[in-house]
C-alpha cells in the first residue's frame, strides 16, 4: 500500500486511546513530529514508497480467488432465496413451502461456511464441492420431488450455480490444478451425496488437505488484507444472520400452524357437542313426563311401575347432573390448555427474541475485540517502525556530520606533518 493509503487507513481506524504520542518520551515526540514533517514533504510526490505492517502478503491469485469466491457466495444466497420464494408463490402445498424455507436456510449456511474459509483454494474447492452435491441432489436423486411440480426451477438453478463456480475455477487455476480439483470433487461427491433438503454435509477441506499431501502453511495476508477479510466476514454475517433468523421463525410458525388448526377444529367440535347436551336433557325430561302421563292413564300398571319410574327418574337426574359437571370440567380443561398454548407461544417468541439479541451482542463484542486487537497490533508495529527510523536517521546524521570532521582533521594533521618536515632543512 502507498504512503497516502497508509495515512488514510490510520486516520480512519486508529483511536487515541490505543495509540498516542503521549506514550513516548519528550525527545521521541519531538523527533517524531520533525520526522513526520520531513516525510510529509518527501512523500507527497512519491507514490512508489510502500510500507509493510507485518505479515506476508497473499499472492495476487489467492486474493482474486478469495474475492471471486465470496462474491459468488453472495450471488448464490440471493438467487437461491429468490427461486425459493418463486416456488413458494406458485404452490398451495404447505409441505412444499416448508421445503423452500429449509432450502434457503441450509443452502445459504453451507455456501457461507464453504466460501469464507481462511485459505482461498480450500474455499473454492469446498464451495465447488457443495454446488456439485446440490446439483446431484436435485438432478440425479429425489431432491426435485421436494418442490412438487416446481422442482425443475431448483434443478436449473443448481446446475447454473455449479457452472458458474466451475467457470471461476477454470479462469483462475492452471489446467493441471483445475483437472486435479475436478477429479477430486467428482470422487468426493460420488461417496458423500446429500440425502435431505437440510444439506447435512462434512466439509471437503480435510480430505483435500490429506490428498494434496503438502506441508506448506499458506499465509493469511498482511494487516490490510486481514482487516479486509474481517470486514467481509462481518458484512456477510450482518446481511445473512437477520434473514436466516426470519426464515427460522417462518419455519417454526409454518410447522406449528397445522397443529394449531387441528386444535381449533377440535375445540369447535367439542363446544358444539357439549352445547347439544342441554337440548338432549330437555328432550329427556319431556319423555319422562309423557311416561308419567301414560302411567296415570294405565292405572293397573301404576302400582307396579311407580317405584321403578321414580328410581329411573332419580338415576336420570343424577346422570344429567354428572353430564353437566363433566361438560363444565371439559370446557375448563380446554380453556386452560388454550391459555397454556398461548403462553407457550409467547415464551418461544420471547426466547427467539432474546437469542437474537444475545447473538447480535456477541457478534458486536467479537467484532469490537477483533478490531481493537488489530488496532493494538498496528500501533505496536508503528511504534517499532518509528524507533527504527529514528535510530537510522540519527546514525545517518552522525555519519554525514562526522565524516567531514574526521576527514578535515586527518587532512590537517597530514598537512602539519609535511610542513614540519619541509621546515627543518631550511633552518639548517
C-alpha positions as CSV (number, residue, x, y, z in Angstrom):
1,X,0.0,0.0,0.0
2,X,1.2,3.5,-0.7
3,X,2.1,6.2,1.9
4,X,-1.2,8.1,1.2
5,X,-3.2,4.9,1.7
6,X,-1.4,4.2,4.9
7,X,-2.1,7.6,6.4
8,X,-5.8,7.5,5.3
9,X,-6.1,4.0,6.8
10,X,-4.7,5.0,10.2
11,X,-6.7,8.2,10.3
12,X,-9.8,6.2,9.7
13,X,-9.1,3.3,12.1
14,X,-6.8,4.3,15.0
15,X,-8.1,5.9,18.1
16,X,-6.2,8.0,20.7
17,X,-6.9,5.5,23.5
18,X,-4.8,2.8,21.8
19,X,-2.1,4.9,20.2
20,X,-1.0,8.4,21.4
21,X,2.2,10.4,21.2
22,X,1.9,10.8,25.0
23,X,3.2,7.2,25.3
24,X,6.7,8.3,24.1
25,X,9.3,10.4,25.9
26,X,9.5,14.1,25.1
27,X,12.6,13.7,22.9
28,X,11.0,11.0,21.0
29,X,7.8,13.0,20.4
30,X,9.8,16.0,19.1
31,X,11.8,13.7,16.8
32,X,8.7,12.0,15.6
33,X,7.0,15.3,14.8
34,X,10.1,16.5,12.9
35,X,10.3,13.2,11.0
36,X,6.6,13.5,10.1
37,X,7.2,17.0,8.7
38,X,10.1,15.8,6.6
39,X,8.2,12.7,5.4
40,X,5.1,14.7,4.6
41,X,7.2,16.8,2.2
42,X,9.1,13.9,0.8
43,X,6.2,11.5,0.4
44,X,3.7,14.0,-1.1
45,X,5.0,13.3,-4.6
46,X,6.3,9.8,-4.1
47,X,3.6,7.2,-4.9
48,X,6.1,4.2,-5.2
49,X,7.0,4.1,-1.5
50,X,5.3,1.3,0.3
51,X,5.1,0.2,4.0
52,X,4.8,-3.3,5.3
53,X,2.8,-3.6,8.5
54,X,3.8,-7.2,9.2
55,X,2.7,-10.5,7.8
56,X,3.4,-11.9,4.4
57,X,1.1,-10.6,1.7
58,X,-1.1,-13.1,-0.1
59,X,-0.3,-13.9,-3.8
60,X,-2.5,-12.0,-6.3
61,X,-4.1,-15.2,-7.5
62,X,-5.2,-16.1,-4.0
63,X,-6.6,-12.6,-3.4
64,X,-8.5,-12.9,-6.7
65,X,-9.8,-16.4,-5.7
66,X,-11.0,-15.1,-2.3
67,X,-12.8,-12.1,-3.9
68,X,-14.5,-14.1,-6.6
69,X,-15.5,-17.0,-4.4
70,X,-17.1,-14.6,-1.8
71,X,-18.9,-12.7,-4.5
72,X,-20.2,-15.9,-5.8
73,X,-21.4,-16.8,-2.3
74,X,-23.4,-13.6,-2.1
75,X,-24.9,-14.1,-5.5
76,X,-25.7,-17.7,-4.7
77,X,-27.6,-16.8,-1.5
78,X,-29.6,-14.1,-3.3
79,X,-30.6,-16.3,-6.2
80,X,-31.5,-19.3,-4.0
81,X,-33.7,-17.1,-1.9
82,X,-35.4,-15.6,-5.0
83,X,-36.1,-19.0,-6.6
84,X,-37.3,-20.5,-3.3
85,X,-39.8,-17.6,-2.9
86,X,-41.0,-18.0,-6.5
87,X,-41.6,-21.7,-5.9
88,X,-43.5,-20.9,-2.7
89,X,-45.6,-18.4,-4.6
90,X,-46.5,-21.0,-7.3
91,X,-47.8,-23.6,-4.9
92,X,-50.5,-24.1,-2.3
93,X,-48.9,-27.1,-0.6
94,X,-47.8,-26.4,3.0
95,X,-45.1,-29.1,2.7
96,X,-43.6,-27.6,-0.4
97,X,-43.5,-24.1,1.3
98,X,-41.8,-25.7,4.3
99,X,-39.2,-27.2,2.0
100,X,-38.5,-23.9,0.3
101,X,-37.7,-22.3,3.7
102,X,-35.5,-25.3,4.6
103,X,-33.7,-25.0,1.3
104,X,-32.9,-21.3,1.9
105,X,-31.6,-21.9,5.3
106,X,-29.4,-24.9,4.5
107,X,-28.1,-23.6,1.2
108,X,-27.1,-20.2,2.4
109,X,-25.5,-21.5,5.6
110,X,-23.5,-24.2,3.7
111,X,-22.2,-21.8,1.0
112,X,-21.2,-19.2,3.6
113,X,-19.3,-21.8,5.6
114,X,-17.5,-23.0,2.5
115,X,-16.7,-19.7,0.8
116,X,-15.4,-18.0,3.9
117,X,-12.6,-20.4,4.6
118,X,-9.3,-18.8,5.5
119,X,-7.4,-20.4,2.6
120,X,-8.7,-19.2,-0.8
121,X,-8.0,-22.5,-2.6
122,X,-9.8,-24.5,0.1
123,X,-12.8,-22.1,0.0
124,X,-13.0,-22.5,-3.8
125,X,-12.8,-26.3,-3.7
126,X,-15.3,-26.7,-0.8
127,X,-17.8,-24.3,-2.5
128,X,-17.5,-26.1,-5.8
129,X,-18.0,-29.4,-4.0
130,X,-21.2,-28.1,-2.3
131,X,-22.6,-26.8,-5.6
132,X,-21.9,-30.2,-7.2
133,X,-23.6,-32.0,-4.3
134,X,-26.6,-29.8,-4.5
135,X,-26.8,-30.2,-8.3
136,X,-26.6,-34.0,-7.9
137,X,-29.3,-33.9,-5.2
138,X,-31.8,-32.2,-7.4
139,X,-30.7,-33.7,-10.7
140,X,-29.7,-37.3,-10.0
141,X,-31.6,-38.1,-6.8
142,X,-35.1,-37.3,-5.5
143,X,-34.4,-33.8,-4.4
144,X,-36.6,-32.3,-7.2
145,X,-39.6,-34.0,-5.7
146,X,-39.3,-31.8,-2.6
147,X,-40.9,-29.0,-4.5
148,X,-43.6,-30.9,-6.3
149,X,-44.3,-29.8,-9.9
150,X,-42.0,-26.7,-9.5
151,X,-38.8,-28.8,-8.7
152,X,-37.4,-28.0,-12.2
153,X,-36.7,-24.4,-11.1
154,X,-34.4,-25.6,-8.3
155,X,-32.7,-28.1,-10.6
156,X,-32.0,-25.5,-13.2
157,X,-30.6,-23.1,-10.6
158,X,-28.3,-25.8,-9.1
159,X,-26.9,-26.6,-12.5
160,X,-26.3,-22.9,-13.3
161,X,-24.6,-22.3,-9.9
162,X,-22.2,-25.3,-10.4
163,X,-21.4,-23.9,-13.9
164,X,-20.5,-20.5,-12.5
165,X,-18.3,-21.8,-9.8
166,X,-16.5,-24.2,-12.2
167,X,-16.0,-21.2,-14.5
168,X,-14.3,-19.2,-11.7
169,X,-12.0,-22.2,-11.1
170,X,-11.2,-22.5,-14.8
171,X,-10.3,-18.8,-15.1
172,X,-8.0,-18.7,-12.0
173,X,-6.4,-22.2,-11.9
174,X,-3.9,-23.7,-14.2
175,X,-5.1,-26.6,-16.4
176,X,-3.3,-29.1,-14.1
177,X,-4.8,-27.7,-10.9
178,X,-8.3,-27.5,-12.5
179,X,-8.2,-31.1,-13.6
180,X,-7.0,-32.3,-10.2
181,X,-9.7,-30.3,-8.4
182,X,-12.4,-31.5,-10.8
183,X,-11.3,-35.2,-10.3
184,X,-11.3,-34.8,-6.5
185,X,-14.8,-33.2,-6.5
186,X,-16.2,-35.9,-8.7
187,X,-14.8,-38.7,-6.4
188,X,-15.8,-36.9,-3.2
189,X,-19.4,-36.3,-4.4
190,X,-19.8,-39.9,-5.5
191,X,-19.3,-41.1,-1.9
192,X,-20.7,-38.1,0.0
193,X,-24.1,-37.4,-1.6
194,X,-26.7,-35.2,0.1
195,X,-29.6,-37.1,1.4
196,X,-32.1,-34.5,2.6
197,X,-33.1,-30.9,2.0
198,X,-31.3,-30.0,5.2
199,X,-28.0,-30.4,3.3
200,X,-26.2,-32.1,6.2
201,X,-22.6,-32.4,4.9
202,X,-19.0,-32.6,6.0
203,X,-16.5,-30.1,4.6
204,X,-14.3,-31.3,1.9
205,X,-11.3,-29.3,3.2
206,X,-9.8,-32.1,5.4
207,X,-9.9,-34.6,2.6
208,X,-8.5,-32.1,0.1
209,X,-5.6,-31.3,2.5
210,X,-4.9,-35.0,3.0
211,X,-5.0,-35.8,-0.7
212,X,-2.8,-32.8,-1.5
213,X,-0.1,-34.1,0.9
214,X,1.6,-30.7,1.3
215,X,3.4,-29.3,4.3
216,X,3.3,-25.7,3.3
217,X,1.4,-23.3,5.5
218,X,-0.5,-20.7,3.4
219,X,-0.3,-17.1,4.5
220,X,-3.3,-15.3,5.9
221,X,-2.1,-12.0,4.4
222,X,-0.7,-8.8,5.8
223,X,-2.5,-6.4,8.1
224,X,-4.6,-4.6,5.4
225,X,-5.6,-8.0,3.9
226,X,-6.5,-9.4,7.4
227,X,-8.6,-6.3,8.1
228,X,-10.4,-6.6,4.7
229,X,-11.1,-10.3,5.5
230,X,-12.6,-9.4,8.8
231,X,-14.7,-6.7,7.2
232,X,-16.0,-9.2,4.6
233,X,-16.9,-11.7,7.3
234,X,-18.7,-9.1,9.5
235,X,-20.6,-7.7,6.4
236,X,-21.7,-11.2,5.4
237,X,-22.9,-12.0,8.9
238,X,-24.7,-8.7,9.2
239,X,-26.5,-9.4,5.9
240,X,-27.4,-13.1,6.3
241,X,-28.0,-13.7,10.0
242,X,-31.1,-11.5,10.2
243,X,-32.5,-13.2,7.1
244,X,-31.8,-16.6,8.5
245,X,-33.4,-15.8,11.8
246,X,-36.5,-14.5,10.0
247,X,-36.6,-17.7,7.9
248,X,-36.3,-19.9,11.0
249,X,-39.2,-18.0,12.7
250,X,-41.2,-18.6,9.5
251,X,-40.3,-22.3,9.5
252,X,-41.3,-22.7,13.1
253,X,-44.6,-20.9,12.5
254,X,-45.4,-22.9,9.4
255,X,-44.7,-26.2,11.2
256,X,-46.9,-25.1,14.2
257,X,-49.9,-24.0,12.1
258,X,-51.3,-27.5,11.2
259,X,-51.3,-28.5,14.9
260,X,-52.9,-25.2,15.9
261,X,-55.5,-25.6,13.2
262,X,-56.3,-29.1,14.4
263,X,-56.6,-27.8,18.0
264,X,-59.0,-25.1,16.8
265,X,-61.2,-27.6,14.9
266,X,-61.2,-29.9,17.9
267,X,-62.2,-27.1,20.2
268,X,-65.1,-26.0,17.9
269,X,-66.3,-29.6,17.6
270,X,-66.2,-30.2,21.4
271,X,-68.0,-27.0,22.1
272,X,-70.8,-27.9,19.6
273,X,-71.1,-31.4,21.1
274,X,-71.4,-30.1,24.7
275,X,-73.8,-27.4,23.6
276,X,-76.1,-30.2,22.4
277,X,-76.2,-31.8,25.8
278,X,-78.8,-29.3,27.3
279,X,-81.1,-30.0,24.3
280,X,-80.8,-33.7,24.9
281,X,-81.6,-33.2,28.6
282,X,-84.7,-31.2,27.9
283,X,-85.9,-33.8,25.5
284,X,-85.3,-36.5,28.1
285,X,-87.4,-34.6,30.6
286,X,-90.3,-34.4,28.1
287,X,-90.0,-38.2,27.6
288,X,-90.2,-38.7,31.4
289,X,-93.3,-36.5,31.6
290,X,-95.0,-38.5,28.9
291,X,-94.2,-41.7,30.7
292,X,-95.8,-40.3,33.8
293,X,-99.0,-39.4,31.9
294,X,-99.0,-42.9,30.4
295,X,-98.7,-44.3,33.9
296,X,-101.7,-42.3,35.0
297,X,-103.7,-43.5,32.0
298,X,-103.0,-47.1,32.8
299,X,-103.9,-47.3,36.5
300,X,-103.5,-51.0,36.5
301,X,-99.7,-50.6,36.0
302,X,-99.3,-47.6,38.2
303,X,-98.8,-49.5,41.4
304,X,-96.3,-51.8,39.8
305,X,-94.2,-49.3,37.7
306,X,-94.3,-46.3,40.1
307,X,-91.4,-47.3,42.2
308,X,-89.3,-48.2,39.2
309,X,-90.2,-45.0,37.4
310,X,-89.2,-43.0,40.5
311,X,-85.9,-44.8,40.7
312,X,-85.3,-44.2,37.0
313,X,-86.1,-40.6,37.4
314,X,-83.6,-40.2,40.2
315,X,-80.9,-42.0,38.3
316,X,-81.6,-40.0,35.2
317,X,-81.5,-36.7,37.1
318,X,-78.2,-37.8,38.6
319,X,-76.9,-38.7,35.2
320,X,-77.8,-35.3,33.8
321,X,-76.1,-33.6,36.8
322,X,-73.0,-35.7,36.1
323,X,-73.1,-34.8,32.4
324,X,-73.4,-31.1,33.3
325,X,-70.4,-31.4,35.7
326,X,-68.3,-33.2,33.2
327,X,-69.1,-30.7,30.5
328,X,-68.1,-27.8,32.7
329,X,-64.8,-29.7,33.6
330,X,-64.0,-30.4,29.9
331,X,-64.7,-26.8,28.9
332,X,-62.5,-25.6,31.8
333,X,-59.7,-28.0,30.7
334,X,-59.9,-26.8,27.1
335,X,-59.8,-23.2,28.3
336,X,-56.7,-23.9,30.4
337,X,-55.0,-25.8,27.6
338,X,-55.7,-22.9,25.2
339,X,-54.2,-20.5,27.7
340,X,-51.1,-22.7,28.1
341,X,-50.7,-23.0,24.4
342,X,-50.8,-19.2,24.1
343,X,-48.3,-18.8,26.9
344,X,-46.0,-21.4,25.3
345,X,-46.1,-19.4,22.0
346,X,-45.3,-16.2,23.9
347,X,-42.4,-17.9,25.7
348,X,-41.0,-19.2,22.5
349,X,-41.3,-15.9,20.8
350,X,-39.5,-14.2,23.7
351,X,-36.8,-16.8,23.7
352,X,-36.2,-16.3,20.0
353,X,-36.0,-12.5,20.6
354,X,-33.6,-13.0,23.4
355,X,-31.4,-15.4,21.4
356,X,-31.3,-12.9,18.5
357,X,-30.4,-10.1,20.8
358,X,-27.7,-12.2,22.5
359,X,-26.2,-13.4,19.3
360,X,-26.2,-9.8,17.9
361,X,-24.5,-8.6,21.1
362,X,-21.9,-11.4,20.9
363,X,-21.2,-10.6,17.3
364,X,-20.8,-7.0,18.1
365,X,-18.5,-7.8,21.0
366,X,-16.4,-10.2,18.9
367,X,-16.1,-7.6,16.2
368,X,-15.1,-4.8,18.6
369,X,-12.5,-7.2,20.2
370,X,-11.0,-8.2,16.8
371,X,-10.9,-4.6,15.7
372,X,-9.3,-3.5,19.0
373,X,-6.7,-6.3,18.6
374,X,-5.9,-5.2,15.1
375,X,-5.6,-1.6,16.2
376,X,-3.3,-2.5,19.1
377,X,-1.1,-4.6,16.8
378,X,-0.9,-1.8,14.2
379,X,0.0,0.7,17.0
380,X,2.8,-1.6,18.3
381,X,4.2,-2.1,14.8
382,X,4.1,1.7,14.1
383,X,5.9,2.4,17.3
384,X,8.6,-0.1,16.4
385,X,8.8,1.4,12.9
386,X,9.2,4.9,14.4
387,X,12.0,3.8,16.7
388,X,13.8,2.0,13.9
389,X,13.5,5.1,11.6
390,X,14.8,7.4,14.3
391,X,17.7,5.2,15.0
392,X,18.8,5.0,11.4
393,X,18.2,8.8,11.0
394,X,20.5,9.6,13.9
395,X,23.0,7.2,12.6
396,X,22.9,8.8,9.2
397,X,23.3,12.3,10.7
398,X,26.3,11.1,12.7
399,X,27.8,9.7,9.5
400,X,27.0,12.8,7.5
401,X,28.3,15.2,10.1
402,X,31.2,13.1,11.4
403,X,32.9,12.1,8.2
404,X,33.7,15.7,7.1
405,X,35.1,16.4,10.6
406,X,37.3,13.3,10.6
407,X,38.4,13.9,7.1
408,X,39.3,17.5,7.8
409,X,41.1,16.5,11.0
410,X,43.1,13.9,9.1
411,X,44.0,16.3,6.2
412,X,45.1,19.0,8.7
413,X,47.3,16.5,10.6
414,X,48.9,15.3,7.3
415,X,49.5,18.9,6.2
416,X,51.1,19.8,9.5
417,X,53.5,16.9,9.3
418,X,54.5,17.9,5.8
419,X,55.1,21.5,6.9
420,X,57.2,20.3,9.8
421,X,59.2,18.0,7.5
422,X,59.8,20.8,4.9
423,X,60.8,23.4,7.5
424,X,63.7,21.5,9.2
425,X,66.1,21.6,6.1
426,X,65.6,25.3,5.7
427,X,66.7,26.0,9.3
428,X,70.0,24.1,8.7
